[in-house]
Amino acid sequence: MAGADEHVVVIGAGPCGLAAAISLQQAGFRTLVIDAGCVVNAITQYPTYATFFSTAEKLSLGGIPFITAEAKPSRRDALAYYRAVVSHFGIRVRQYEQVLRVSGRAGAFVVESERRGAPRTTSAGSVVVATGYWGSPNLLGVPGEVLAHVHHAYGEGHHAFQQRVVVVGGGNSAAEAALDLWRCGAQVTLVHFGPTFDKKIKPWILPDLTNRIAEGSIAVRWNARVSAIDAEQVHITEQTASGQSSASIAADHVYLLTGFAPRVDLLRELGVPIDPVTGIPSHNPETFETVVPGVFMVGVVTAGFDANQVFIENGRYHGDKIVARLRGVAAPVTPGVSRDLDGG
């Protein structure tokens, strides 16, 4: 480790990656963070007017208070806070630099990256993968999914004023998008493969959406799956009491809000086995070290396909256990999470 450029390279500058960098840096490890986008890039992709489910203090890092006027911080509040945290701790972050591969072994890893076509190589004693899941949506695998008017993330609804919109999904993202689009004057149809909304819908969202559906302001097609998308329509297959039937819904904009999958390519290429059922990379949950010595992971990537298990609230403590492992002391106990939250 002594001869490496960095003691630790953290791949991913989301809140959990930053939290790990703070813990490592405060423990005396020379730490560098590399991200393909900007600091907390995933949060920049949240809906413009999004509000976190979690309270501000449970999103804070490094003991720096997260003070907001409202109990639940907004997307804008979070972006400002995490910029301040990076500046306060002097975290070195190389932004807009894509990590292409990691090779080597503990004490002598080589991190190959690229920024605007220029290659770069960084040596590190250990590597922490904090790549999250944003940018790797759960694809439906249907014709037309890549058309220009089809999106896997939602920003805001103004552009859909007086437009026909189909929102696919039954979780928080789909529910909030449907409501926002309707309030912006869109003609909204919600399509979900289940008979009702997911059980984890935010409690203040569900009554509003249920009322809009009941009054006919928002249309809904339950037990329906998208079979294809073209320039003018979304084609669905519905399961009814009498069997399957096909239908088409006119659409100027389509939002496939079906969630994201963890980004584990780097771990897989390093030789870390990925459980095909859970999507969880093989690791020690007490230290977050993978089966490849010196390679750790933090944040939502540790939860595999069940992203609702890890959030900023509990993922921000993962770095402390890595520090304990590198120092050879007992890992600290991670505080529990009492409820479902946004962010990760």
Buried (B, 14 or more C-beta within 10 A) or exposed (E): BEEBBBBBBBBBBBBBBBBBBBBBBBBEBBBBBBBBBBBBBBBEBBBEEBBBBBBBEBBBBBEBEBEBEEEBBBBBBBBBBBEEBBEEBEBBBBBEBBBEEBEBEBBBBBBBBEBEEEEBEBBBBBBBBBBBBBBBBBEBEBEBBEEEBBBBBBBBBEEBEEBBBBBBBBBBBBBBBBBBBBEBEBBBBBBBBEEEBBEEBBEEBBEBBBEBBEEEBBBBBBBBBBBBBEEEBBBBBBBEEEEEEEBEBEBBBBBBBBBBBBBBBBBEEBEBBBEEEEBBBEBEEEBBBBBBEBBBBBBBBBBBBEBBBBBBBBBBBBBBBBBBBBEEEEBEEBEEBEEBBBBB
